[in-house]
Amino acid sequence: MLEWINDLGQWVLHWAETPYAVYALFLIAFAESSFFPIPPDVLLIAMSILDPPRAFTYALVCTLGSLSGALFGFLLGIKGGRPLLLKLFRLEKVLMVERYYQKYDVWAVAIAAFTPIPYKVFTISAGVFELNLRRFLMASAVGRSGRFFLVALAIYLFGPTIQKLLTSYLNLFTVAFIALLLLGFWVIRHLAKRSADQEKTRS
């Protein structure tokens, strides 16, 4: 599975040097918010290295694509309901996300949007649990823009130094993002299991 995800990551990277890079960035950011496994940061970094003055433009494209995908995931959740959520994710994960929403409301979305925690779990479940759409999009915008513009800012501020570092170790950064992705799924699974065990103890 890791090899398959790594190959997919390399496929994402190859778009950086094509005339369709901006369109690919938008579509990958869109897809990652609802079903695609590779984070768009990989392509965002590569494109920003190739054209640093446009790094913030790319971050904006990435944010808009991701928010569009989040809305799509939200609508999927509304239309498919809990049965769809249980088809895509295990019951303990669904229950854990539901508890997070009960505790943190839409800010649970902002946390997932900024961190390696799988964002798609939260976008679809937000529709299922009928979160306020406006507040959901606001929290998503905070998390996603914060994450993507931070990448752009680092490349813009540190210029040639960070560009050289990222260029030299781009494949390593790709693997690191994949590792963080898998870690995020592991965290979700671990927290879900712990929540389920606590629920059993109370009952």
Backbone as CSV, one residue per row, in Angstrom:
resi,resn,N_x,N_y,N_z,CA_x,CA_y,CA_z,C_x,C_y,C_z
1,MET,0.827,-1.204,0.000,0.000,0.000,0.000,0.868,1.264,0.000
2,LEU,1.945,1.252,0.814,2.831,2.407,0.901,3.453,2.722,-0.456
3,GLU,3.827,1.666,-1.199,4.426,1.862,-2.520,3.413,2.484,-3.481
4,TRP,2.171,2.039,-3.384,1.118,2.580,-4.245,0.890,4.058,-3.953
5,ILE,0.858,4.426,-2.673,0.667,5.823,-2.291,1.859,6.663,-2.729
6,ASN,3.076,6.094,-2.615,4.274,6.811,-3.044,4.229,7.082,-4.551
7,ASP,3.805,6.082,-5.331,3.670,6.261,-6.788,2.643,7.348,-7.101
8,LEU,1.572,7.358,-6.321,0.536,8.372,-6.509,1.089,9.758,-6.181
9,GLY,1.924,9.823,-5.159,2.565,11.084,-4.798,3.466,11.597,-5.905
10,GLN,4.208,10.692,-6.547,5.082,11.081,-7.664,4.260,11.552,-8.860
11,TRP,3.103,10.921,-9.053,2.205,11.348,-10.140,1.711,12.766,-9.890
12,VAL,1.370,13.056,-8.638,0.943,14.413,-8.271,2.059,15.406,-8.557
13,LEU,3.291,15.055,-8.184,4.445,15.934,-8.370,4.711,16.285,-9.827
14,HIS,4.480,15.335,-10.723,4.856,15.556,-12.129,4.072,16.697,-12.759
15,TRP,2.916,17.044,-12.185,2.102,18.123,-12.748,2.764,19.486,-12.599
16,ALA,3.710,19.608,-11.661,4.334,20.907,-11.387,5.022,21.505,-12.613
17,GLU,5.540,20.659,-13.490,6.292,21.142,-14.645,5.487,21.085,-15.942
18,THR,4.177,21.016,-15.810,3.318,20.997,-16.992,2.553,22.321,-17.102
19,PRO,2.011,22.614,-18.282,1.226,23.859,-18.450,-0.087,23.829,-17.651
20,TYR,-0.450,22.658,-17.162,-1.733,22.507,-16.460,-1.569,22.481,-14.934
21,ALA,-0.430,22.937,-14.452,-0.105,22.831,-13.028,-1.153,23.491,-12.132
22,VAL,-1.583,24.700,-12.491,-2.544,25.431,-11.645,-3.880,24.692,-11.586
23,TYR,-4.326,24.189,-12.745,-5.586,23.434,-12.786,-5.466,22.147,-11.968
24,ALA,-4.312,21.489,-12.104,-4.078,20.255,-11.350,-4.077,20.532,-9.852
25,LEU,-3.458,21.648,-9.450,-3.401,22.011,-8.033,-4.812,22.200,-7.472
26,PHE,-5.647,22.922,-8.215,-7.024,23.156,-7.770,-7.775,21.834,-7.641
27,LEU,-7.672,20.982,-8.676,-8.424,19.727,-8.688,-7.942,18.744,-7.625
28,ILE,-6.620,18.695,-7.404,-6.088,17.787,-6.372,-6.490,18.274,-4.983
29,ALA,-6.450,19.604,-4.770,-6.891,20.164,-3.491,-8.377,19.890,-3.272
30,PHE,-9.158,19.992,-4.360,-10.595,19.689,-4.299,-10.815,18.230,-3.902
31,ALA,-10.132,17.342,-4.623,-10.336,15.907,-4.409,-9.869,15.450,-3.029
32,GLU,-8.768,16.038,-2.546,-8.214,15.624,-1.250,-9.156,15.930,-0.097
33,SER,-10.038,16.901,-0.290,-10.969,17.279,0.773,-12.125,16.306,0.923
34,SER,-12.276,15.405,-0.048,-13.402,14.480,0.050,-13.060,13.012,-0.204
35,PHE,-12.008,12.740,-1.017,-11.726,11.320,-1.255,-10.274,11.002,-1.618
36,PHE,-9.515,11.944,-2.180,-8.167,11.663,-2.683,-7.163,11.565,-1.524
37,PRO,-6.241,10.566,-1.544,-5.370,10.357,-0.379,-4.147,11.257,-0.252
38,ILE,-3.674,11.870,-1.359,-2.424,12.640,-1.306,-2.715,14.118,-1.035
39,PRO,-2.091,14.719,-0.020,-2.318,16.140,0.273,-1.774,17.040,-0.829
40,PRO,-2.451,18.145,-1.132,-2.026,19.027,-2.215,-0.740,19.793,-1.907
41,ASP,-0.316,19.776,-0.641,0.912,20.470,-0.231,2.116,20.048,-1.070
42,VAL,2.132,18.781,-1.463,3.238,18.240,-2.255,3.400,19.021,-3.553
43,LEU,2.288,19.215,-4.260,2.315,19.956,-5.528,2.506,21.455,-5.277
44,LEU,1.894,21.966,-4.226,2.040,23.386,-3.880,3.507,23.752,-3.645
45,ILE,4.225,22.921,-2.922,5.646,23.165,-2.652,6.451,23.153,-3.944
46,ALA,6.218,22.133,-4.771,6.966,22.010,-6.029,6.730,23.209,-6.935
47,MET,5.484,23.650,-7.048,5.158,24.784,-7.912,5.739,26.089,-7.362
48,SER,5.707,26.238,-6.052,6.242,27.450,-5.420,7.752,27.539,-5.566
49,ILE,8.419,26.393,-5.558,9.874,26.365,-5.759,10.207,26.822,-7.174
50,LEU,9.412,26.357,-8.149,9.670,26.704,-9.548,9.369,28.174,-9.841
51,ASP,8.432,28.761,-9.087,8.048,30.148,-9.342,7.699,30.841,-8.018
52,PRO,8.712,31.178,-7.192,8.478,31.751,-5.857,7.590,32.995,-5.824
53,PRO,7.704,33.938,-6.792,6.839,35.123,-6.731,5.341,34.792,-6.786
54,ARG,5.018,33.623,-7.323,3.599,33.247,-7.425,3.165,32.280,-6.314
55,ALA,4.010,32.114,-5.314,3.720,31.161,-4.236,2.386,31.461,-3.553
56,PHE,2.107,32.745,-3.297,0.861,33.102,-2.609,-0.354,32.898,-3.512
57,THR,-0.154,33.104,-4.811,-1.243,32.826,-5.762,-1.568,31.340,-5.752
58,TYR,-0.526,30.521,-5.742,-0.734,29.073,-5.694,-1.415,28.658,-4.392
59,ALA,-1.023,29.305,-3.291,-1.649,28.993,-1.996,-3.140,29.336,-2.029
60,LEU,-3.478,30.446,-2.703,-4.879,30.839,-2.836,-5.652,29.831,-3.679
61,VAL,-5.065,29.401,-4.793,-5.691,28.386,-5.659,-5.927,27.107,-4.864
62,CYS,-4.913,26.715,-4.091,-4.991,25.502,-3.275,-6.104,25.623,-2.232
63,THR,-6.192,26.795,-1.602,-7.225,27.024,-0.586,-8.619,26.974,-1.197
64,LEU,-8.799,27.640,-2.342,-10.113,27.656,-2.994,-10.528,26.261,-3.455
65,GLY,-9.558,25.514,-3.996,-9.856,24.142,-4.411,-10.251,23.279,-3.229
66,SER,-9.528,23.441,-2.131,-9.802,22.647,-0.936,-11.157,22.989,-0.320
67,LEU,-11.488,24.274,-0.296,-12.788,24.687,0.247,-13.936,24.205,-0.639
68,SER,-13.723,24.218,-1.955,-14.741,23.680,-2.875,-14.942,22.188,-2.623
69,GLY,-13.820,21.478,-2.418,-13.895,20.053,-2.106,-14.563,19.796,-0.770
70,ALA,-14.312,20.683,0.200,-14.944,20.549,1.516,-16.462,20.699,1.399
71,LEU,-16.889,21.648,0.577,-18.327,21.831,0.353,-18.921,20.602,-0.320
72,PHE,-18.178,20.039,-1.290,-18.633,18.816,-1.951,-18.766,17.672,-0.944
73,GLY,-17.754,17.527,-0.075,-17.805,16.488,0.964,-18.980,16.703,1.902
74,PHE,-19.228,17.962,2.269,-20.351,18.313,3.139,-21.677,17.897,2.496
75,LEU,-21.829,18.218,1.204,-23.058,17.868,0.484,-23.205,16.352,0.335
76,LEU,-22.068,15.664,0.139,-22.097,14.199,0.098,-22.636,13.639,1.412
77,GLY,-22.165,14.236,2.508,-22.620,13.796,3.826,-24.109,14.011,4.026
78,ILE,-24.604,15.161,3.564,-26.037,15.456,3.688,-26.861,14.473,2.858
79,LYS,-26.409,14.245,1.620,-27.177,13.381,0.711,-27.062,11.899,1.088
80,GLY,-25.840,11.469,1.407,-25.631,10.047,1.700,-25.960,9.668,3.122
81,GLY,-25.889,10.650,4.027,-26.214,10.388,5.420,-25.260,9.430,6.106
82,ARG,-25.687,8.953,7.242,-24.858,8.065,8.056,-24.483,6.769,7.329
83,PRO,-25.382,6.175,6.511,-25.001,4.946,5.781,-23.757,5.137,4.906
84,LEU,-23.654,6.299,4.236,-22.480,6.579,3.409,-21.234,6.693,4.273
85,LEU,-21.367,7.382,5.389,-20.231,7.571,6.289,-19.714,6.229,6.799
86,LEU,-20.631,5.323,7.116,-20.236,4.004,7.637,-19.674,3.097,6.540
87,LYS,-20.016,3.397,5.277,-19.410,2.668,4.162,-17.961,3.086,3.959
88,LEU,-17.695,4.369,4.197,-16.357,4.918,3.961,-15.419,4.736,5.153
89,PHE,-15.963,4.801,6.365,-15.133,4.767,7.558,-15.729,3.815,8.596
90,ARG,-14.868,3.311,9.471,-15.331,2.396,10.520,-16.188,3.118,11.545
91,LEU,-17.051,2.351,12.206,-17.995,2.917,13.169,-17.284,3.679,14.281
92,GLU,-16.176,3.109,14.805,-15.494,3.785,15.911,-14.936,5.149,15.500
93,LYS,-14.498,5.262,14.227,-14.011,6.552,13.732,-15.148,7.569,13.646
94,VAL,-16.285,7.099,13.169,-17.453,7.967,13.042,-17.890,8.480,14.411
95,LEU,-17.937,7.576,15.384,-18.336,7.965,16.738,-17.340,8.933,17.357
96,MET,-16.052,8.697,17.087,-15.023,9.580,17.627,-15.153,10.994,17.054
97,VAL,-15.353,11.079,15.726,-15.507,12.387,15.078,-16.760,13.087,15.612
98,GLU,-17.811,12.313,15.819,-19.047,12.885,16.361,-18.805,13.488,17.747
99,ARG,-18.035,12.813,18.573,-17.708,13.345,19.914,-16.866,14.618,19.805
100,TYR,-15.961,14.631,18.833,-15.145,15.831,18.633,-16.016,17.019,18.252
101,TYR,-17.020,16.774,17.424,-17.928,17.846,17.046,-18.745,18.320,18.253
102,GLN,-19.151,17.366,19.085,-19.917,17.720,20.277,-19.084,18.557,21.241
103,LYS,-17.784,18.267,21.280,-16.893,18.962,22.214,-16.373,20.282,21.667
104,TYR,-15.937,20.274,20.380,-15.280,21.462,19.805,-16.114,22.180,18.747
105,ASP,-17.275,21.630,18.410,-18.124,22.208,17.365,-17.321,22.285,16.055
106,VAL,-17.469,23.349,15.270,-16.809,23.415,13.966,-15.294,23.571,14.074
107,TRP,-14.779,23.916,15.253,-13.326,24.081,15.395,-12.604,22.755,15.255
108,ALA,-13.330,21.662,15.386,-12.746,20.354,15.101,-12.348,20.288,13.624
109,VAL,-13.132,20.946,12.767,-12.833,21.010,11.336,-11.557,21.818,11.105
110,ALA,-11.429,22.946,11.798,-10.248,23.797,11.638,-8.979,23.053,12.028
111,ILE,-9.064,22.257,13.098,-7.904,21.465,13.544,-7.522,20.455,12.478
112,ALA,-8.515,19.741,11.952,-8.251,18.738,10.915,-7.756,19.391,9.633
113,ALA,-8.241,20.595,9.343,-7.856,21.301,8.115,-6.401,21.742,8.148
114,PHE,-5.873,21.997,9.341,-4.513,22.513,9.462,-3.485,21.408,9.689
115,THR,-3.905,20.312,10.263,-2.985,19.234,10.660,-3.057,18.056,9.692
116,PRO,-2.177,17.038,9.892,-2.226,15.848,9.023,-3.420,14.933,9.270
117,ILE,-4.256,15.245,10.280,-5.458,14.425,10.508,-6.299,14.435,9.234
118,PRO,-6.753,13.260,8.755,-7.513,13.198,7.494,-8.717,14.141,7.482
119,TYR,-8.615,15.163,6.674,-9.632,16.221,6.603,-10.952,15.708,6.054
120,LYS,-10.872,14.758,5.107,-12.066,14.253,4.438,-13.034,13.590,5.408
121,VAL,-12.508,12.977,6.486,-13.384,12.355,7.485,-14.300,13.419,8.093
122,PHE,-13.742,14.611,8.299,-14.488,15.675,8.948,-15.428,16.401,7.988
123,THR,-15.034,16.523,6.716,-15.907,17.248,5.776,-17.199,16.467,5.516
124,ILE,-17.056,15.161,5.299,-18.248,14.345,5.027,-19.116,14.228,6.273
125,SER,-18.464,13.993,7.418,-19.229,13.838,8.652,-19.906,15.147,9.067
126,ALA,-19.336,16.288,8.684,-19.966,17.580,8.996,-21.344,17.680,8.358
127,GLY,-21.463,17.153,7.134,-22.764,17.129,6.471,-23.711,16.154,7.135
128,VAL,-23.195,15.000,7.523,-24.028,13.981,8.179,-24.576,14.511,9.500
129,PHE,-23.719,15.190,10.267,-24.131,15.697,11.581,-24.795,17.071,11.506
130,GLU,-24.959,17.562,10.281,-25.690,18.806,10.018,-25.116,20.005,10.762
131,LEU,-23.809,20.187,10.624,-23.184,21.386,11.173,-23.652,22.601,10.379
132,ASN,-23.578,23.753,10.997,-23.928,24.991,10.305,-22.964,25.195,9.135
133,LEU,-23.491,25.296,7.913,-22.654,25.345,6.718,-21.728,26.566,6.708
134,ARG,-22.258,27.697,7.079,-21.451,28.923,7.063,-20.272,28.819,8.027
135,ARG,-20.542,28.332,9.230,-19.484,28.203,10.233,-18.500,27.095,9.850
136,PHE,-19.016,26.051,9.214,-18.161,24.971,8.729,-17.157,25.497,7.705
137,LEU,-17.653,26.292,6.740,-16.773,26.851,5.711,-15.787,27.859,6.301
138,MET,-16.235,28.601,7.315,-15.355,29.574,7.961,-14.196,28.862,8.674
139,ALA,-14.522,27.799,9.420,-13.494,27.037,10.125,-12.553,26.361,9.141
140,SER,-13.107,25.858,8.044,-12.287,25.224,7.006,-11.340,26.238,6.379
141,ALA,-11.855,27.450,6.132,-11.034,28.497,5.527,-9.874,28.880,6.436
142,VAL,-10.129,28.953,7.737,-9.078,29.285,8.702,-7.981,28.224,8.677
143,GLY,-8.388,26.956,8.768,-7.411,25.868,8.806,-6.657,25.674,7.499
144,ARG,-7.386,25.653,6.406,-6.758,25.400,5.105,-5.874,26.560,4.646
145,SER,-6.374,27.789,4.752,-5.561,28.926,4.319,-4.333,29.078,5.205
146,GLY,-4.503,28.842,6.505,-3.358,28.912,7.411,-2.274,27.934,7.023
147,ARG,-2.675,26.739,6.673,-1.714,25.696,6.286,-1.019,26.016,4.959
148,PHE,-1.790,26.353,3.936,-1.211,26.551,2.606,-0.418,27.858,2.496
149,PHE,-0.907,28.910,3.128,-0.184,30.183,3.067,1.088,30.141,3.908
150,LEU,1.116,29.275,4.913,2.339,29.101,5.706,3.448,28.503,4.840
151,VAL,3.082,27.556,3.987,4.042,26.961,3.047,4.566,28.035,2.089
152,ALA,3.635,28.817,1.534,4.022,29.872,0.589,4.908,30.920,1.264
153,LEU,4.565,31.273,2.494,5.332,32.283,3.227,6.760,31.809,3.488
154,ALA,6.904,30.533,3.848,8.241,29.987,4.116,9.121,30.067,2.872
155,ILE,8.567,29.691,1.726,9.336,29.728,0.476,9.638,31.169,0.065
156,TYR,8.657,32.055,0.268,8.844,33.466,-0.104,9.885,34.146,0.794
157,LEU,9.815,33.907,2.110,10.709,34.586,3.053,12.144,34.088,2.999
158,PHE,12.285,32.768,2.930,13.628,32.197,3.020,14.296,32.024,1.660
159,GLY,13.537,32.323,0.613,14.104,32.396,-0.731,14.989,31.233,-1.125
160,PRO,16.156,31.541,-1.673,17.054,30.511,-2.223,17.435,29.419,-1.231
161,THR,17.548,29.780,0.067,17.964,28.792,1.068,16.976,27.645,1.153
162,ILE,15.697,27.988,1.407,14.693,26.940,1.545,14.373,26.299,0.197
163,GLN,14.474,27.090,-0.893,14.233,26.511,-2.223,15.248,25.416,-2.521
164,LYS,16.517,25.694,-2.190,17.569,24.706,-2.432,17.336,23.463,-1.594
165,LEU,16.949,23.687,-0.338,16.691,22.563,0.562,15.540,21.709,0.050
166,LEU,14.423,22.377,-0.299,13.252,21.639,-0.762,13.490,20.963,-2.110
167,THR,14.248,21.630,-2.986,14.554,21.038,-4.290,15.405,19.780,-4.123
168,SER,16.392,19.870,-3.242,17.302,18.743,-3.032,16.593,17.553,-2.397
169,TYR,15.620,17.869,-1.542,14.988,16.791,-0.782,13.490,16.693,-1.068
170,LEU,13.082,17.055,-2.300,11.656,17.056,-2.627,11.046,15.664,-2.495
171,ASN,11.756,14.657,-2.978,11.241,13.293,-2.843,11.094,12.903,-1.379
172,LEU,12.065,13.349,-0.567,12.001,13.057,0.859,10.797,13.738,1.493
173,PHE,10.533,14.985,1.085,9.375,15.697,1.605,8.081,15.005,1.173
174,THR,8.070,14.468,-0.034,6.890,13.734,-0.508,6.628,12.531,0.375
175,VAL,7.687,11.771,0.656,7.568,10.599,1.530,7.122,11.028,2.927
176,ALA,7.655,12.185,3.390,7.301,12.681,4.725,5.812,13.022,4.795
177,PHE,5.279,13.653,3.744,3.858,13.969,3.725,3.018,12.694,3.724
178,ILE,3.475,11.683,2.978,2.762,10.409,2.951,2.784,9.772,4.336
179,ALA,3.950,9.843,4.989,4.078,9.289,6.342,3.145,10.020,7.310
180,LEU,3.058,11.353,7.169,2.157,12.133,8.023,0.700,11.772,7.751
181,LEU,0.399,11.513,6.476,-0.955,11.100,6.101,-1.324,9.796,6.800
182,LEU,-0.419,8.815,6.720,-0.661,7.525,7.363,-0.733,7.677,8.876
183,LEU,0.130,8.552,9.415,0.105,8.817,10.853,-1.234,9.420,11.259
184,GLY,-1.751,10.308,10.413,-3.045,10.913,10.695,-4.151,9.873,10.787
185,PHE,-4.151,8.913,9.842,-5.140,7.839,9.887,-4.957,6.983,11.140
186,TRP,-3.684,6.760,11.528,-3.414,5.975,12.736,-3.928,6.697,13.973
187,VAL,-3.732,8.015,14.023,-4.208,8.813,15.164,-5.726,8.721,15.265
188,ILE,-6.397,8.871,14.114,-7.861,8.753,14.092,-8.290,7.387,14.620
189,ARG,-7.613,6.347,14.154,-7.966,4.977,14.565,-7.721,4.787,16.059
190,HIS,-6.576,5.290,16.544,-6.224,5.129,17.958,-7.209,5.880,18.851
191,LEU,-7.525,7.126,18.488,-8.459,7.916,19.288,-9.855,7.307,19.266
192,ALA,-10.236,6.786,18.093,-11.548,6.154,17.980,-11.643,4.919,18.875
193,LYS,-10.580,4.120,18.883,-10.562,2.906,19.713,-10.615,3.276,21.197
194,ARG,-9.853,4.318,21.569,-9.827,4.731,22.967,-11.193,5.264,23.402
195,SER,-11.842,6.021,22.504,-13.179,6.543,22.809,-14.179,5.412,22.982
196,ALA,-14.056,4.391,22.108,-14.963,3.241,22.197,-14.747,2.481,23.497
197,ASP,-13.483,2.327,23.902,-13.182,1.620,25.160,-13.720,2.389,26.365
198,GLN,-13.606,3.709,26.331,-14.118,4.540,27.427,-15.643,4.449,27.511
199,GLU,-16.269,4.382,26.323,-17.724,4.251,26.276,-18.180,2.928,26.885
200,LYS,-17.422,1.858,26.596,-17.746,0.537,27.154,-17.585,0.545,28.662
201,THR,-16.543,1.226,29.140,-16.276,1.275,30.579,-17.397,1.986,31.314
202,ARG,-17.951,3.046,30.700,-19.030,3.798,31.343,-20.329,2.997,31.395
203,SER,-20.547,2.168,30.353,-21.815,1.429,30.255,-21.806,0.130,31.044
